[in-house]
Amino acid sequence: MLTALVFLPAAAAAVLLCLPRAAGRRVFLLTWAAVSAAVLALTVALWTGYDHGGGIQYETHARWIPSAGIGYHVGVDGLSLPLLALTAVLFPACALYALRETRRVREFAALFLFLETTCLGLFASLDLILFFVFFDLSIVAMYFVIAGWGHPGAARAAQKFFLYTFAGSLALLLGFIGLYLAADPHTFDIVALAGENPLAGRSGYGALVLLAVGLGLAVKTPTVPFHTWLPPAHTEAPAAGSAILAGVLLKMGTYGFLRIAMPLLPESWRTYAPAFVAVGVVSVLYGALVALAQTDFKRMIAYTSVNHMGYILLALGAAAALGADTAAARRLAVTGATYQMVSHGLLTGALFLLAGVLHERGRTYAMDAYSGVAARAPAFAALTGVAVFASLGLPGFSGFIAEFQILAGSLGPRPVATALAVPGILLTAALLVRALQRMFLGPLRLPDSPGTPRPFPDLRAHEAAAIVPLLALAVVLGVFPRFVLDVVEPFSRTVLELVAR
């Protein structure tokens, strides 16, 4: 069932590419939406059948390249299942949003379906090389999304995105080879490596492997100073591409820290956790401060992603501070980090789709070009307001649950770092509320309309159908978090046991 879920979108993409263009744009777009909806239904079935007791489930282990210790090994646990669900929710939302797309629609739909397979495959992978394959293929797919359907500066932004993230993937591969060589017998299997702990007592070797793995994942996350590819990629990408890039692809980095760096390199992670905590705090504050200075709405949202990913890294670094008196806090930090991945994916995905609506109407993301938009588009303004307040961590939304767990869990093990990160919440609130006030309140002003204001239609049905479910889920997760926490908490206990070895 898990293998069918992973490869169904890629199979559909291959079928789409075999259809003649004369089939029509609506056939391609509706097929994309239908296949993504089928993946969502399979994911719901997967979640319904999941045993909350923890452990890897729906596991498939087949020979692939046995001479090199590489196998096709997939499965889900309390970390991968929420991220599979996030992926399965965001892709149909983007398919609905893109129903009015007119440029090379067959290739656009096929590319997103292929991208969905790479994301699902990565979160299900339990073999390092399988993880790497899906990791690299996601980079290629997103490169073509940005370069082929982005704004005028997309070619340069796509090139920068590809070079940065591909360099990170090469560092990641070096780290994986280091783990393979240290294991006896040699293997790339994540479960076997976690059980063996091949780098125990080899501090120098472990430090080099963690440096390679950490560098590759830090580029993908992204953290300061490896974040510079992110703003141009988001600014120039189409709205659906930005939503997937922020909502799903950035989580590959933080997922890798929890799936690979912490359980497979426990000794090195404990030793160098303060460095990751420091990078997390810097990312929190730097991302918020730079976002505060932006005049471009989409670029501002991009920098808030650096801020939110910083909180996750802070929590994961804090979880390495061993001590019986901090055990509960460390579990809370890991649970909060996982919850933040899901919350950020929903909320930032919605914000990027809303930014796409803004650009489709006014042909610019410049916040100074808009004022009083709420008078013309009250539904658009209301949903943007909900997304903004949810993103700044208002109680009743998923962001509050995530940030509360992260800060409460990190405060005991790392009190100074946590205290330094707290102002990031205030800065994020300031920049988001200021953007909301500038664009939606006051006298009406729209781009290129010195006299009679140009038309600014409110949300269309397909746009609302894409955005409303994401925000509704953020509310559900903010009010009823238990059904996700029941899945995540057993994983948190397991990963901390592995780190403590």
Residue pairs with C-beta under 8 A, 6 or more apart in sequence:
1 42
1 45
1 46
1 58
2 46
2 58
2 60
2 74
2 75
2 76
2 124
3 60
3 74
4 42
5 39
5 42
5 43
5 46
5 84
5 120
6 74
6 117
6 120
6 121
6 124
7 117
7 121
8 35
8 38
8 39
8 42
8 117
9 35
9 36
9 39
9 91
9 113
9 114
9 116
9 117
9 120
10 113
10 114
10 117
12 31
12 32
12 35
12 113
13 109
13 110
13 111
13 113
13 114
13 117
14 110
16 28
16 31
16 32
16 106
16 109
16 110
16 113
17 106
17 107
17 110
19 27
19 28
19 106
21 106
23 106
25 101
25 102
25 105
25 106
28 105
28 106
28 108
28 109
28 110
29 95
29 98
29 99
29 101
29 105
29 109
30 99
31 109
32 95
32 98
32 109
32 112
32 113
33 92
33 95
33 96
33 99
35 113
36 88
36 91
36 92
36 95
36 113
36 116
37 92
39 88
39 91
39 92
39 116
39 120
40 88
40 89
40 91
40 92
42 88
43 84
43 85
43 88
46 58
46 76
46 81
46 84
47 81
47 85
47 487
50 57
50 58
50 76
50 81
50 487
51 57
52 486
52 487
52 490
53 490
54 77
54 78
54 490
54 491
54 493
54 494
55 77
55 490
56 75
56 76
56 77
56 126
56 191
57 75
57 76
57 77
58 74
58 75
58 76
59 73
59 74
59 75
59 126
60 72
60 73
60 74
60 75
61 71
61 72
61 73
61 126
62 71
62 72
62 73
63 71
63 72
64 70
64 71
64 72
64 127
64 130
65 71
65 129
68 129
68 188
69 180
69 183
69 185
69 186
69 187
69 188
69 189
70 127
70 129
70 130
70 188
71 127
71 130
71 188
71 189
72 127
72 130
73 125
73 126
73 127
73 130
73 189
73 190
73 191
74 121
74 124
74 125
74 126
74 130
75 124
75 126
76 84
76 123
76 124
77 491
77 494
78 338
78 487
78 488
78 489
78 490
78 491
78 492
78 494
79 255
79 258
79 259
79 338
79 488
79 491
79 495
80 123
80 124
80 255
80 259
81 487
82 338
82 339
82 341
82 342
82 484
82 487
82 488
83 123
83 248
83 251
83 255
83 341
83 342
84 120
84 123
84 124
85 342
86 247
86 248
86 251
86 341
86 342
86 345
86 346
87 116
87 119
87 120
87 123
87 248
88 120
89 346
89 469
89 470
89 473
90 243
90 244
90 247
90 248
90 345
90 346
90 349
90 470
91 112
91 116
91 244
93 243
93 349
93 353
93 466
93 467
93 469
93 470
94 112
94 240
94 243
94 244
94 349
94 353
94 466
95 109
95 112
96 462
96 465
96 466
97 239
97 240
97 243
97 353
97 356
97 462
97 463
97 466
97 467
98 108
98 109
98 112
98 240
99 462
100 460
100 462
101 108
101 149
103 149
104 148
104 149
107 148
108 148
108 149
111 141
111 144
111 145
111 148
112 145
112 240
112 244
114 137
114 141
115 138
115 141
115 142
115 145
115 244
118 134
118 135
118 137
118 138
118 141
119 134
119 138
119 244
119 248
119 249
119 252
121 130
121 133
121 134
122 131
122 134
122 135
122 138
122 252
122 255
123 255
125 131
125 134
125 190
126 189
126 190
126 191
127 188
127 189
127 190
128 176
128 179
128 180
128 188
128 189
128 190
128 193
128 260
129 176
129 188
130 188
131 190
131 256
131 259
131 260
132 169
132 172
132 173
132 176
135 169
135 172
135 220
135 252
136 166
136 169
138 249
138 252
139 161
139 162
139 165
139 166
139 169
140 162
142 161
142 241
142 244
142 245
142 249
143 158
143 161
143 162
144 158
145 237
145 238
145 240
145 241
145 244
146 154
146 157
146 158
146 161
146 233
146 236
146 237
146 238
146 241
147 154
147 155
147 158
147 159
148 154
149 237
149 238
149 241
150 157
150 158
150 236
150 237
150 238
150 241
151 235
151 236
151 237
151 238
152 236
153 232
153 235
153 236
154 236
154 237
156 232
156 236
157 232
157 233
157 235
157 236
157 237
158 233
158 236
160 228
160 229
160 232
160 233
161 229
161 232
161 233
163 229
164 219
164 226
164 228
164 229
165 219
165 220
165 229
167 219
168 215
168 216
168 217
168 218
168 219
168 220
168 226
169 216
169 220
170 216
171 212
171 213
171 215
171 216
171 219
172 212
172 213
172 215
172 216
172 217
172 256
173 216
174 212
175 209
175 210
175 211
175 212
175 213
175 214
175 216
176 188
176 213
178 205
178 208
178 209
178 212
179 188
179 193
179 198
179 199
179 209
179 264
179 265
180 186
180 187
180 188
182 198
182 199
182 202
182 205
182 209
183 192
183 193
183 196
183 198
184 196
184 198
187 193
190 259
190 260
190 264
193 264
194 263
194 264
194 498
197 264
197 266
197 498
197 501
199 205
199 206
199 209
199 264
199 265
199 267
199 268
200 266
200 267
200 501
201 267
203 267
203 268
203 271
206 265
206 267
206 268
207 268
207 271
207 272
209 265
209 268
210 261
210 265
210 268
210 269
210 272
213 256
213 260
213 261
213 265
214 257
214 261
214 272
214 276
215 226
216 256
217 253
217 254
217 256
217 257
217 260
217 261
218 226
218 253
218 279
219 226
219 229
219 253
220 249
220 250
220 252
220 253
220 256
221 250
221 253
221 254
221 257
221 309
221 312
221 313
222 229
222 230
222 250
222 253
222 306
222 309
223 279
223 280
223 283
223 306
223 309
223 310
223 313
224 279
224 282
224 283
224 286
224 287
224 306
224 310
227 283
227 287
227 306
230 302
230 305
230 306
231 299
231 302
231 303
233 245
233 302
234 242
234 245
234 246
234 298
234 299
234 301
234 302
234 305
234 352
235 296
235 298
235 299
235 302
235 365
237 245
238 356
239 352
239 353
239 355
239 356
239 357
239 359
239 360
240 353
240 356
242 298
242 302
242 352
242 355
242 356
243 348
243 349
243 350
243 352
243 353
243 356
244 349
246 301
246 302
246 305
246 344
246 345
246 348
246 349
246 352
247 344
247 345
247 346
247 348
247 349
247 352
248 345
250 305
250 309
250 344
251 341
251 344
251 345
253 309
254 309
254 312
254 313
254 316
254 337
254 341
255 341
257 313
257 316
258 316
258 334
258 337
258 338
258 495
261 269
262 269
262 316
262 319
262 320
262 495
262 498
262 499
263 495
263 498
263 499
266 498
266 499
266 500
266 501
267 501
269 320
269 499
270 320
270 322
270 499
273 317
273 318
273 319
273 320
273 321
274 317
275 317
276 313
276 316
276 317
277 313
277 314
277 317
277 318
277 414
277 417
278 417
279 310
279 313
280 310
280 311
280 312
280 313
280 314
280 315
280 316
280 317
280 417
280 421
281 310
281 314
281 417
281 420
281 421
282 310
283 306
283 307
283 309
283 310
283 313
284 307
284 310
284 311
284 314
284 421
284 424
285 310
285 420
285 421
285 423
285 424
285 427
286 306
286 307
286 310
287 303
287 304
287 305
287 306
287 307
287 308
287 309
287 310
287 424
288 303
288 304
288 307
288 423
288 424
288 427
288 428
288 431
289 427
290 303
290 306
291 300
291 301
291 303
291 304
291 306
291 307
291 427
291 428
291 431
292 427
292 430
292 431
292 434
294 300
294 303
294 431
295 366
295 367
295 368
296 365
296 366
296 367
297 355
297 358
297 365
297 366
297 367
297 435
297 439
298 352
298 355
298 359
298 365
299 365
300 367
300 431
300 435
301 348
301 351
301 352
301 355
304 348
304 391
304 428
304 431
304 432
305 344
305 348
307 424
307 427
307 428
308 340
308 344
308 348
309 344
310 421
310 424
311 337
311 340
311 402
311 403
311 406
311 421
311 424
312 337
312 340
312 341
312 406
314 406
314 410
314 414
314 417
314 418
314 421
315 333
315 334
315 336
315 337
315 340
315 405
315 406
315 409
315 410
316 333
316 334
316 337
317 414
317 417
318 329
318 330
318 333
318 409
318 410
318 413
318 414
318 417
318 418
319 330
319 331
319 333
319 334
319 337
319 409
319 413
319 496
319 499
320 413
320 499
321 330
321 413
321 414
322 499
322 500
323 413
325 412
326 412
326 413
327 496
329 408
329 409
329 410
329 411
329 412
329 413
330 409
330 413
330 496
331 409
331 489
331 492
331 493
331 496
332 405
332 408
332 409
333 405
333 406
333 409
333 410
333 413
334 409
334 491
334 492
334 495
334 496
335 405
335 409
335 485
335 488
335 489
335 492
336 401
336 402
336 403
336 404
336 405
336 406
336 407
336 408
336 409
337 406
338 488
338 491
338 492
339 398
339 401
339 402
339 405
339 477
339 481
339 484
339 485
339 488
340 399
340 402
340 403
340 406
342 398
342 402
342 477
342 484
343 397
343 398
343 399
343 401
343 402
343 474
343 477
344 399
344 402
346 398
346 470
346 471
346 473
346 474
346 477
347 387
347 390
347 391
347 397
347 398
347 399
347 470
347 471
347 474
348 391
349 470
350 383
350 387
350 467
350 470
350 471
350 474
351 384
351 387
351 388
351 391
353 463
353 466
353 467
353 470
354 380
354 383
354 384
354 387
354 467
355 365
357 380
357 459
357 463
358 365
358 370
358 380
358 439
359 365
361 377
361 456
361 457
362 369
362 370
362 446
362 447
362 456
363 447
364 447
366 447
367 435
367 438
367 439
368 438
369 445
369 446
369 447
370 438
370 439
370 440
370 445
370 446
370 447
371 438
371 439
371 441
371 442
371 443
371 444
371 445
372 440
372 441
372 442
372 443
372 444
372 445
373 380
373 381
373 439
373 440
373 444
373 446
373 456
374 381
374 382
374 440
374 441
375 444
376 444
376 446
376 453
376 456
376 458
377 456
377 457
377 458
377 459
378 458
379 458
379 459
379 464
380 458
380 459
381 440
383 459
383 464
383 467
383 468
383 471
384 436
384 440
385 436
385 440
386 471
387 467
387 471
388 432
388 433
388 435
388 436
389 397
389 432
390 397
390 398
390 399
390 471
390 474
390 475
390 478
391 399
391 428
391 432
392 399
392 425
392 428
392 429
392 432
392 433
393 399
393 400
393 403
393 404
393 425
393 428
393 429
394 400
395 478
396 475
396 478
396 479
397 474
397 475
397 477
397 478
398 473
398 474
398 475
398 477
398 478
398 481
399 474
399 478
400 478
401 477
401 478
401 481
403 425
407 418
407 421
407 422
410 417
410 418
410 421
411 418
411 419
444 453
445 453
446 453
446 454
446 456
447 454
448 454
459 467
477 484
